[in-house]
Amino acid sequence: MRTHRILLVVLLLVANAAPAMTQSITRYVRYSHGGTTSYGILDAGGQQLRELRGDPFANNALTGRTFALKDVRLLAPVAPSKVIAVGLNYQSHLGERPPARYPGLFTKYPTSIIASGDPIPLTSDAANVHYEGEMVIVIGRRAKNVAREAAKSHVFGVTAGNDVSERSWQRADLQWFRAKASDGFGPIGPAIVTGLNYDDLLLQTRLNGTVVQSQRTRDLIFSVADIVSYVSHYVTLEPGDVIFTGTPGTTQQMKAGDVIEVELEGVGVLTNRVTQSSAPPPTIVAAGTVAQPSSQPMASGGFPIHSTDRPQPPVVRPPALAGPRPAPADAIVLFDGMSLAKWRSSAEKGPARWRVADGYMEVVRGTGSIETVQSFGDAQLHIEWMTPSPPRGEGQNRGNSGVFLMGRYEVQIHDSHENATYPDGQAGAIYGQFPPLVNASRRPGEWQEYDIIFHAPQFDVAGTLTSPARMTVFHNGVLVQDNVALLGPTSHRRRDPYEAHADRLPLSLQDHGEPVRFRNIWIRALR
């Protein structure tokens, strides 16, 4: 009953709104009643629907039967044979990248389509899933090689959609099969609406009630007519097929329990809650090989730890570093360029033996890693570092070190400027788990910086993990880790499980045998 009351309020708000229109507005829904699936037309008040004899594309004849909205179960408003999507279709989503010369297309599957009110079902290995609120075109007439000028006559109406996307899989997989087309990754609804000026509708996305995307569809780089004409040149569009038109602005990670709302002016609100399975993914063994799970621990994205077959992150030129970033008033300065008094040897717990000179400290090979005297849990960390110039070595043996939150969760430090290595071991990686979103490295001999937001894992009184560690990392001002949930402590070529530990532990820096330098280290405790 509560779901129907919410939907009634949404549809009443829509009925009283006055978006620009080209003809009378009609709202079509698809629903289940008494074990039968039918289409219907909602009345102006949104409380009653009139049953159609068939689907709205071929037959708008009414049966004469009516139902109260509260007595039916609303389904996705259409069951498409094809689900097509356009990427990078708002400049606000592109950022500084130039727009493409033609629409960038990909496909989802009909099984990805779910209704408003249905859960978005994440698998256990989906670790970096984002919303993408979009306007969705619904085709009304068969379209093949349609001219742009005639394209709109093949559009039946529009609905709201959420192009759910697993970012780690997007970067790691050969194609976007899992990342975009998994079951439940295409919510649409609650209704198909005709008669709207879909070239100028307000599109908004809300995450747990907070507006996170807001833009008008007039800002689409490729319009509805452009998209339909272009797609029809390659694929025959049938009545009921849908096309996601692209998402504006930036996106964020969703997690189990989050509620995502996509509202399209004149259409209504598409609402879905995120759920996540605890069932582990299957173990896959290639023909002619023997499963050895203990020797093939996995990183994110279905790749073994330190896989060199994983795609390299794209290179992004970072902004210039003007100088050391001043610490906020409430920060604890861990290194001021003069003294190692707030550090000690990690192994011996005696004085740190790294070299201090000219405002920086430098790793002294063989003296061992160092750690802070003070312990920390949830924290914001700023740290600046420099790899040697001229560079020596290659791969992992070049400018290698690491910063370990709580002494066990590492963000890799590495000379990754024109120096290929396994992606989950380059600069900005959460070592052995998550490659950076992009390679934002500066040249060796130039100062670099990390800004890290860290949330410590949580354990219950029995020592069972209740919430994994999470990290957001900016490398030279560029986002490279977006609130990722760590798979456990970071390790070399193994996957160690979480083990209960103290709420606060020292921060450590690694002696990997190379003279990496550090300066301007400060931290803010978040709780």
C-alpha positions as CSV (number, residue, x, y, z in Angstrom):
1,M,0.0,0.0,0.0
2,R,2.8,2.5,0.8
3,T,4.3,1.9,-2.7
4,H,1.0,2.7,-4.3
5,R,0.6,5.9,-2.2
6,I,4.0,7.1,-3.2
7,L,3.3,6.4,-6.9
8,L,0.0,8.2,-6.6
9,V,1.6,11.3,-5.2
10,V,4.3,11.2,-8.0
11,L,1.7,10.8,-10.7
12,L,-0.5,13.6,-9.3
13,L,2.5,15.9,-9.2
14,V,3.2,15.0,-12.8
15,A,-0.4,15.6,-13.8
16,N,-0.4,19.1,-12.3
17,A,3.0,20.0,-13.9
18,A,3.1,21.9,-17.1
19,P,6.1,20.9,-19.2
20,A,6.3,22.1,-22.8
21,M,4.3,19.9,-25.1
22,T,3.6,19.3,-28.7
23,Q,0.3,17.5,-28.4
24,S,-2.0,16.2,-25.6
25,I,-0.2,14.2,-23.0
26,T,-1.0,10.6,-22.4
27,R,0.6,8.3,-19.8
28,Y,0.8,4.6,-20.6
29,V,1.7,1.9,-18.0
30,R,2.2,-1.8,-18.2
31,Y,0.9,-3.8,-15.3
32,S,0.0,-7.2,-13.9
33,H,-3.5,-8.0,-12.6
34,G,-4.9,-11.5,-11.8
35,G,-1.9,-13.2,-13.4
36,T,-2.3,-11.3,-16.7
37,T,0.0,-8.6,-18.1
38,S,-1.7,-5.7,-19.9
39,Y,-1.1,-2.1,-21.0
40,G,-3.3,0.8,-19.8
41,I,-3.8,4.5,-19.9
42,L,-3.6,6.4,-16.6
43,D,-6.4,9.0,-16.0
44,A,-5.5,12.6,-15.3
45,G,-5.7,12.1,-11.5
46,G,-3.4,9.1,-11.6
47,Q,-5.8,6.9,-9.5
48,Q,-7.4,4.8,-12.3
49,L,-6.2,3.2,-15.4
50,R,-8.1,2.1,-18.5
51,E,-7.1,-1.2,-20.0
52,L,-5.9,-1.4,-23.6
53,R,-6.8,-4.3,-25.9
54,G,-3.2,-4.8,-26.9
55,D,0.1,-2.8,-26.7
56,P,-0.1,0.9,-27.3
57,F,2.1,0.8,-30.4
58,A,-0.3,-1.2,-32.6
59,N,-3.7,-0.8,-30.9
60,N,-4.9,2.0,-28.7
61,A,-8.4,0.5,-28.4
62,L,-9.8,0.3,-24.9
63,T,-11.4,-2.8,-23.5
64,G,-13.8,-0.8,-21.4
65,R,-12.3,-2.3,-18.2
66,T,-10.8,0.0,-15.5
67,F,-8.7,-0.7,-12.5
68,A,-7.7,1.3,-9.4
69,L,-3.9,1.8,-9.5
70,K,-3.7,0.4,-6.0
71,D,-5.1,-2.9,-7.2
72,V,-2.5,-3.7,-9.9
73,R,1.3,-4.3,-9.9
74,L,3.1,-1.8,-12.1
75,L,5.8,-3.4,-14.3
76,A,8.4,-1.8,-16.5
77,P,6.4,0.3,-18.9
78,V,7.6,-1.7,-22.0
79,A,9.2,-5.0,-22.7
80,P,11.7,-4.1,-25.4
81,S,13.4,-6.4,-27.9
82,K,16.4,-4.2,-28.0
83,V,18.0,-1.9,-25.4
84,I,20.4,0.6,-26.9
85,A,22.3,3.3,-25.1
86,V,24.3,6.4,-26.0
87,G,27.4,7.3,-24.0
88,L,29.1,10.7,-23.3
89,N,26.1,12.8,-24.6
90,Y,26.3,15.8,-22.2
91,Q,29.3,18.1,-22.1
92,S,28.9,18.1,-18.3
93,H,29.7,14.4,-18.3
94,L,32.5,14.7,-20.8
95,G,34.3,17.4,-18.7
96,E,37.2,18.8,-20.7
97,R,37.1,16.1,-23.3
98,P,35.9,17.2,-26.8
99,P,32.5,15.7,-27.9
100,A,32.5,12.9,-30.4
101,R,31.5,13.4,-34.1
102,Y,28.8,10.8,-33.8
103,P,26.8,9.1,-31.0
104,G,28.8,6.5,-29.1
105,L,26.6,3.4,-28.8
106,F,26.5,0.3,-26.7
107,T,23.8,-2.2,-25.8
108,K,22.1,-3.5,-22.7
109,Y,19.9,-6.6,-22.6
110,P,16.1,-6.9,-22.2
111,T,16.9,-8.9,-19.0
112,S,18.5,-5.7,-17.6
113,I,15.1,-4.0,-17.6
114,I,13.3,-3.7,-14.3
115,A,10.4,-1.5,-13.0
116,S,10.2,1.3,-10.6
117,G,10.1,-0.2,-7.2
118,D,12.1,-3.3,-8.1
119,P,15.5,-3.8,-6.4
120,I,18.7,-3.3,-8.3
121,P,20.4,-6.6,-7.6
122,L,24.2,-6.4,-7.4
123,T,26.3,-9.6,-7.4
124,S,28.8,-10.0,-4.6
125,D,31.8,-9.1,-6.9
126,A,30.2,-5.8,-8.0
127,A,32.3,-3.3,-6.0
128,N,32.1,0.0,-7.8
129,V,28.5,0.5,-9.2
130,H,27.3,3.9,-10.2
131,Y,23.9,5.4,-11.1
132,E,23.3,7.2,-14.4
133,G,20.0,9.0,-14.6
134,E,18.8,9.4,-18.2
135,M,15.9,10.1,-20.5
136,V,14.9,7.0,-22.4
137,I,13.3,7.1,-25.9
138,V,10.6,4.5,-26.6
139,I,10.2,3.7,-30.3
140,G,6.6,3.6,-31.7
141,R,7.1,2.7,-35.4
142,R,9.6,0.5,-37.2
143,A,12.6,2.7,-38.1
144,K,15.3,1.7,-40.7
145,N,17.5,4.3,-42.5
146,V,15.3,7.1,-41.2
147,A,16.3,10.7,-42.1
148,R,16.8,13.1,-39.1
149,E,13.9,15.1,-40.2
150,A,11.5,12.1,-40.0
151,A,13.0,10.5,-36.9
152,K,10.6,12.1,-34.4
153,S,7.6,10.5,-36.1
154,H,9.1,7.1,-35.1
155,V,9.3,8.0,-31.4
156,F,6.3,6.9,-29.4
157,G,7.2,8.7,-26.1
158,V,9.8,8.9,-23.3
159,T,10.3,7.5,-19.9
160,A,13.0,7.8,-17.1
161,G,15.9,5.4,-16.9
162,N,18.9,4.5,-14.8
163,D,21.9,3.2,-16.8
164,V,23.4,1.3,-13.9
165,S,27.2,0.8,-14.5
166,E,29.9,-1.1,-12.7
167,R,33.0,1.1,-13.3
168,S,35.7,-1.5,-12.4
169,W,34.2,-3.9,-15.0
170,Q,34.0,-1.1,-17.5
171,R,37.7,-0.6,-17.3
172,A,38.7,-4.2,-17.0
173,D,36.5,-6.2,-19.4
174,L,36.8,-6.7,-23.1
175,Q,33.3,-5.2,-23.6
176,W,30.7,-3.8,-21.3
177,F,28.7,-7.0,-21.1
178,R,28.8,-7.2,-17.2
179,A,29.3,-3.5,-16.6
180,K,26.2,-2.3,-18.3
181,A,24.0,-5.3,-19.2
182,S,23.8,-7.4,-16.0
183,D,20.3,-8.3,-14.7
184,G,18.6,-5.3,-13.2
185,F,21.1,-2.8,-14.6
186,G,18.4,-1.0,-16.7
187,P,15.5,0.4,-14.5
188,I,12.9,2.3,-16.5
189,G,9.6,3.9,-15.6
190,P,7.2,4.5,-14.1
191,A,5.2,5.4,-17.3
192,I,5.7,6.1,-21.0
193,V,4.5,9.6,-21.7
194,T,3.6,11.0,-25.1
195,G,3.0,14.6,-26.1
196,L,6.0,16.1,-24.2
197,N,8.7,18.3,-25.8
198,Y,11.4,15.8,-25.0
199,D,14.0,18.2,-26.4
200,D,13.6,20.3,-23.3
201,L,12.8,18.4,-20.1
202,L,14.3,18.6,-16.7
203,L,16.2,15.5,-15.7
204,Q,17.2,15.0,-12.0
205,T,18.8,12.1,-10.1
206,R,18.6,11.8,-6.3
207,L,20.7,9.5,-4.1
208,N,19.1,9.0,-0.7
209,G,17.1,12.2,-1.2
210,T,20.0,14.4,-2.3
211,V,20.0,15.8,-5.8
212,V,23.2,14.5,-7.5
213,Q,22.4,15.2,-11.2
214,S,20.3,18.0,-12.7
215,Q,20.2,19.1,-16.3
216,R,17.7,19.8,-19.1
217,T,17.6,17.5,-22.1
218,R,18.1,20.5,-24.4
219,D,21.8,20.1,-23.4
220,L,22.1,16.7,-25.1
221,I,25.0,16.8,-27.6
222,F,23.1,14.5,-30.0
223,S,19.3,15.2,-29.9
224,V,16.5,12.6,-29.9
225,A,16.2,13.0,-33.7
226,D,20.0,12.6,-34.2
227,I,20.1,9.4,-32.1
228,V,17.1,7.7,-33.7
229,S,18.3,8.5,-37.3
230,Y,21.9,7.4,-36.5
231,V,20.9,4.1,-34.8
232,S,18.4,3.2,-37.6
233,H,21.2,3.4,-40.1
234,Y,22.7,0.3,-38.5
235,V,19.9,-1.5,-36.6
236,T,16.2,-1.9,-37.4
237,L,14.3,-0.3,-34.5
238,E,11.0,-2.0,-33.7
239,P,8.0,-0.7,-31.7
240,G,8.8,-0.9,-28.0
241,D,12.6,-0.8,-28.4
242,V,14.3,1.7,-26.1
243,I,17.3,4.0,-26.3
244,F,19.0,5.5,-23.2
245,T,20.1,8.9,-24.3
246,G,23.1,9.6,-21.9
247,T,23.7,10.9,-18.4
248,P,24.7,14.4,-17.4
249,G,27.3,15.6,-14.9
250,T,29.2,13.3,-12.6
251,T,28.1,10.0,-11.0
252,Q,28.8,8.4,-7.6
253,Q,29.0,4.9,-6.3
254,M,25.9,3.2,-5.0
255,K,25.9,0.6,-2.2
256,A,23.4,-1.8,-0.8
257,G,20.6,0.0,1.0
258,D,20.9,3.2,-1.1
259,V,17.7,4.5,-2.8
260,I,18.1,6.0,-6.3
261,E,15.4,8.3,-7.8
262,V,15.5,9.5,-11.4
263,E,12.8,12.1,-12.2
264,L,12.0,13.2,-15.7
265,E,9.8,16.3,-16.1
266,G,6.3,15.2,-17.1
267,V,7.0,11.5,-16.7
268,G,7.4,10.9,-12.9
269,V,9.9,9.4,-10.6
270,L,11.7,6.1,-11.1
271,T,12.6,4.7,-7.7
272,N,14.8,1.7,-6.9
273,R,16.7,0.4,-3.9
274,V,20.1,-1.3,-4.2
275,T,20.6,-4.8,-2.9
276,Q,23.6,-7.0,-3.0
277,S,24.0,-10.8,-3.0
278,S,26.5,-12.5,-0.7
279,A,26.9,-15.5,-3.0
280,P,30.5,-15.7,-4.3
281,P,31.1,-15.6,-8.1
282,P,31.9,-18.9,-9.8
283,T,35.4,-20.3,-10.1
284,I,36.3,-20.4,-13.8
285,V,38.9,-22.8,-15.1
286,A,40.2,-22.6,-18.6
287,A,40.2,-25.8,-20.7
288,G,43.4,-27.8,-20.2
289,T,44.2,-26.1,-16.9
290,V,43.7,-27.1,-13.3
291,A,42.0,-24.9,-10.7
292,Q,44.4,-23.6,-8.2
293,P,42.5,-20.9,-6.3
294,S,45.2,-20.6,-3.7
295,S,47.8,-19.7,-6.3
296,Q,45.6,-17.4,-8.3
297,P,44.2,-14.9,-5.8
298,M,42.0,-12.3,-7.5
299,A,42.0,-8.5,-7.6
300,S,39.0,-6.4,-8.7
301,G,37.3,-6.9,-12.1
302,G,37.8,-10.6,-12.3
303,F,41.6,-10.4,-12.9
304,P,44.3,-12.2,-10.9
305,I,46.4,-10.0,-8.7
306,H,49.1,-8.2,-10.6
307,S,47.7,-9.4,-14.0
308,T,49.6,-7.8,-16.9
309,D,46.7,-8.7,-19.2
310,R,44.6,-6.0,-17.5
311,P,44.1,-2.8,-19.6
312,Q,46.3,0.1,-18.6
313,P,44.5,3.1,-17.2
314,P,44.4,6.1,-19.6
315,V,47.0,8.8,-19.1
316,V,45.8,12.2,-17.9
317,R,48.0,15.2,-17.5
318,P,47.5,16.6,-14.0
319,P,47.4,20.3,-13.1
320,A,50.6,22.0,-12.0
321,L,51.6,21.8,-8.3
322,A,52.1,25.4,-7.2
323,G,53.9,24.4,-4.0
324,P,53.3,22.5,-0.7
325,R,49.6,22.5,0.2
326,P,49.0,24.3,3.5
327,A,47.6,22.1,6.3
328,P,44.1,23.0,7.7
329,A,44.0,24.4,11.2
330,D,42.7,21.2,12.7
331,A,45.3,18.9,10.9
332,I,48.1,17.1,12.7
333,V,51.3,17.8,10.8
334,L,53.2,14.5,10.7
335,F,56.3,15.9,8.8
336,D,57.2,19.6,8.7
337,G,60.4,19.2,6.7
338,M,62.7,19.3,9.7
339,S,62.1,16.5,12.1
340,L,61.2,12.8,12.2
341,A,60.1,13.1,15.9
342,K,56.6,11.9,15.0
343,W,57.9,8.8,13.3
344,R,59.6,5.6,14.4
345,S,61.0,2.4,12.9
346,S,58.1,0.0,12.1
347,A,60.1,-3.1,13.0
348,E,62.2,-1.9,15.9
349,K,59.9,0.8,17.3
350,G,63.1,2.9,17.7
351,P,64.0,6.2,16.0
352,A,63.3,6.4,12.3
353,R,66.6,6.3,10.3
354,W,65.6,7.9,7.0
355,R,67.5,11.0,5.8
356,V,66.1,14.5,6.4
357,A,67.5,17.4,4.2
358,D,66.2,20.5,2.5
359,G,62.6,20.1,3.7
360,Y,62.1,16.5,2.8
361,M,62.7,13.0,4.1
362,E,64.2,10.3,1.9
363,V,64.1,6.5,2.2
364,V,67.5,5.1,3.2
365,R,67.7,1.6,1.7
366,G,67.9,-1.2,4.3
367,T,66.8,0.9,7.2
368,G,63.2,-0.4,7.0
369,S,59.8,1.1,6.8
370,I,58.7,3.8,9.2
371,E,55.4,4.4,11.0
372,T,53.8,7.2,12.9
373,V,54.0,7.3,16.7
374,Q,50.4,8.2,16.9
375,S,47.6,5.9,15.7
376,F,44.7,6.8,13.4
377,G,41.4,5.3,12.1
378,D,39.1,7.2,9.7
379,A,41.2,10.0,8.3
380,Q,41.9,12.5,5.6
381,L,45.6,12.3,4.6
382,H,47.7,14.6,2.5
383,I,51.2,13.5,1.5
384,E,53.6,14.8,-1.1
385,W,56.3,12.5,-2.7
386,M,58.9,12.5,-5.4
387,T,60.5,9.6,-7.3
388,P,64.2,9.7,-8.2
389,S,65.5,11.6,-11.3
390,P,67.1,10.4,-13.4
391,P,65.0,7.3,-13.1
392,R,66.6,4.0,-12.5
393,G,65.2,0.5,-13.3
394,E,61.9,-0.3,-14.8
395,G,58.5,-1.8,-13.9
396,Q,58.1,-2.3,-10.2
397,N,61.8,-1.6,-9.6
398,R,61.5,2.1,-10.3
399,G,60.5,4.7,-7.8
400,N,58.6,2.2,-5.6
401,S,57.3,2.8,-2.1
402,G,53.9,2.9,-0.5
403,V,51.7,4.6,2.1
404,F,49.9,2.2,4.3
405,L,46.7,3.3,6.2
406,M,46.6,1.5,9.5
407,G,49.8,-0.2,8.5
408,R,48.0,-2.7,6.2
409,Y,45.9,-0.9,3.5
410,E,48.3,0.4,0.8
411,V,48.1,3.1,-1.8
412,Q,51.0,2.4,-4.1
413,I,53.7,5.0,-4.7
414,H,55.5,4.3,-8.0
415,D,57.2,6.1,-10.9
416,S,54.5,5.4,-13.4
417,H,55.5,8.1,-15.9
418,E,56.1,6.2,-19.2
419,N,57.0,3.1,-17.1
420,A,54.5,0.3,-17.6
421,T,53.8,-2.2,-14.8
422,Y,50.8,-4.3,-13.8
423,P,47.9,-1.8,-13.4
424,D,47.1,-2.7,-9.8
425,G,50.7,-1.9,-8.8
426,Q,51.1,1.5,-10.4
427,A,50.8,5.0,-8.8
428,G,47.4,5.6,-7.4
429,A,46.5,1.9,-7.2
430,I,45.2,0.2,-4.1
431,Y,47.9,-2.3,-4.3
432,G,46.9,-5.7,-5.7
433,Q,43.2,-4.8,-5.7
434,F,42.2,-1.7,-7.7
435,P,44.1,0.0,-10.5
436,P,43.7,3.8,-10.6
437,L,40.9,5.2,-12.7
438,V,43.6,7.1,-14.7
439,N,47.3,7.5,-14.6
440,A,47.8,11.0,-13.3
441,S,51.6,10.7,-12.8
442,R,54.1,13.5,-13.1
443,R,57.6,13.1,-14.4
444,P,60.3,11.7,-12.0
445,G,62.0,14.5,-10.1
446,E,58.7,16.4,-9.8
447,W,56.7,16.6,-6.6
448,Q,53.4,14.7,-6.6
449,E,50.6,14.5,-4.0
450,Y,48.0,12.2,-2.7
451,D,44.8,13.3,-0.9
452,I,43.3,10.2,0.6
453,I,39.9,9.8,2.4
454,F,40.1,6.6,4.4
455,H,37.3,4.8,6.4
456,A,38.5,2.0,8.5
457,P,36.8,-1.5,8.5
458,Q,34.3,-2.2,11.2
459,F,34.1,-5.5,13.1
460,D,31.5,-6.7,15.6
461,V,32.3,-8.0,19.1
462,A,32.9,-11.5,17.7
463,G,35.5,-10.1,15.3
464,T,33.3,-10.6,12.2
465,L,33.6,-7.9,9.5
466,T,30.5,-5.7,9.3
467,S,31.8,-3.0,7.0
468,P,34.9,-3.1,4.7
469,A,37.6,-0.4,4.6
470,R,36.9,2.3,2.0
471,M,39.1,4.7,0.2
472,T,38.8,7.7,-2.0
473,V,42.1,8.9,-3.6
474,F,43.1,12.0,-5.5
475,H,46.5,11.8,-7.3
476,N,47.8,15.3,-8.2
477,G,44.2,16.6,-7.9
478,V,42.7,13.9,-10.1
479,L,40.3,11.3,-8.8
480,V,41.8,7.9,-9.1
481,Q,39.9,5.8,-6.5
482,D,36.2,6.6,-5.9
483,N,35.1,5.3,-2.5
484,V,36.1,1.7,-3.3
485,A,35.5,-1.1,-0.8
486,L,38.8,-2.8,-0.1
487,L,38.8,-6.6,-0.6
488,G,41.0,-7.0,2.6
489,P,44.5,-6.0,3.6
490,T,46.7,-5.3,0.6
491,S,49.4,-7.9,-0.1
492,H,51.8,-9.0,-2.8
493,R,50.4,-11.9,-4.9
494,R,48.0,-13.1,-2.2
495,R,44.6,-12.2,-0.9
496,D,44.6,-12.0,2.9
497,P,41.3,-12.0,4.6
498,Y,40.1,-9.3,6.9
499,E,41.1,-9.9,10.5
500,A,39.7,-7.9,13.4
501,H,42.1,-5.2,14.6
502,A,42.1,-2.0,16.7
503,D,40.1,1.0,15.7
504,R,43.3,3.1,15.3
505,L,46.7,2.0,14.1
506,P,49.8,3.8,12.9
507,L,50.3,5.1,9.4
508,S,53.4,3.7,7.7
509,L,55.7,4.5,4.7
510,Q,57.5,1.7,2.9
511,D,61.3,1.2,2.4
512,H,61.3,-0.6,-1.0
513,G,65.0,0.1,-1.5
514,E,64.7,3.2,-3.6
515,P,65.4,6.8,-2.5
516,V,61.8,8.1,-2.7
517,R,61.3,11.5,-1.0
518,F,58.4,12.8,1.1
519,R,57.4,16.2,2.3
520,N,54.4,18.1,3.7
521,I,52.5,15.2,5.4
522,W,49.4,16.1,7.4
523,I,46.4,14.2,8.6
524,R,42.9,15.0,9.9
525,A,41.1,12.5,12.1
526,L,37.5,12.0,10.8
527,R,36.2,10.4,14.0
